[in-house]
Amino acid sequence: MKRILKYFKYIKWYEYLCIFFLLCVVLILGIVFHSDALVICNSVLGILAIFLIAKGYIISNFFEIVSMVLYCFIAYNNRYYGEIIINAILAVAYAINLAFWLKNKYRSTGIVKINRNFNWKEFLIVSVLFLGAGIGVYFMLRAFNTANLILSTISVVMGFFAVYCMIQRSVLNYVFYILSDVICLCLWATVVAEGKLNYLPTLTNYVIFVAINVFGMINWFKLMKSQMRKPRKRKLKEMKDTKNLEEKGE
């Protein structure tokens, strides 16, 4: 119970207020436009997951996995097979991410350690592989007669980059997630424009995702700066303790 309660300790009152407001917006839209339970649950879990990731909490991975599984069913109903592929891969990736984050967290807070030493050589190699995979994904999605083929393909590739950076615990993951969210926003805007207003909560979800991911990027920079100061404080304390011991020895 204490492990769960510690997560609430570091969430500020105005953050609670904002999340409560956003959840109410999604729920009201879902009820007004007769969205099914699957769409509403996906929206609620997605918002909670992205907010908790922005705060650096390990528990966010569980919410994200469930949200992505639900999203796969929603995407299937609208022939967005690219979204199914990326979210199925993302669900597995977040399970892997959970293992990496558990190894790199602060026990006292349960917050992940932000990686400030990003390996750019490795990223360039991975970029070539992802772009190559993107070409393969394009032809596969075309074979499935995927709606909005180009945007769906780009969304998959952006998702690959985002997950890689997330596993690496790099702030850069937010750049790719924001790009991916903007693309998804365009995809669902076309669905709503066709008169399927019951998917308005999903469209609204991606507007919210962009906003929360911007908040997440800012918060991760703050966390990184805070985490950089802590080791320095420990070193200064150790130096001070050593000096005191030496003086007592004299």
HELIX and SHEET records of a PDB file:
HELIX    1   1 LYS A    2  LYS A    9  1                                   8    
HELIX    2   2 TRP A   13  VAL A   32  1                                  20    
HELIX    3   3 ALA A   37  ALA A   54  1                                  18    
HELIX    4   4 SER A   60  ASN A   77  1                                  18    
HELIX    5   5 TYR A   81  LYS A  103  1                                  23    
HELIX    6   6 TRP A  120  ALA A  143  1                                  24    
HELIX    7   7 LEU A  149  ILE A  167  1                                  19    
HELIX    8   8 ASN A  173  ALA A  193  1                                  21    
HELIX    9   9 LEU A  197  TYR A  199  5                                   3    
HELIX   10  10 LEU A  200  GLY A  249  1                                  50    
END                                                                             
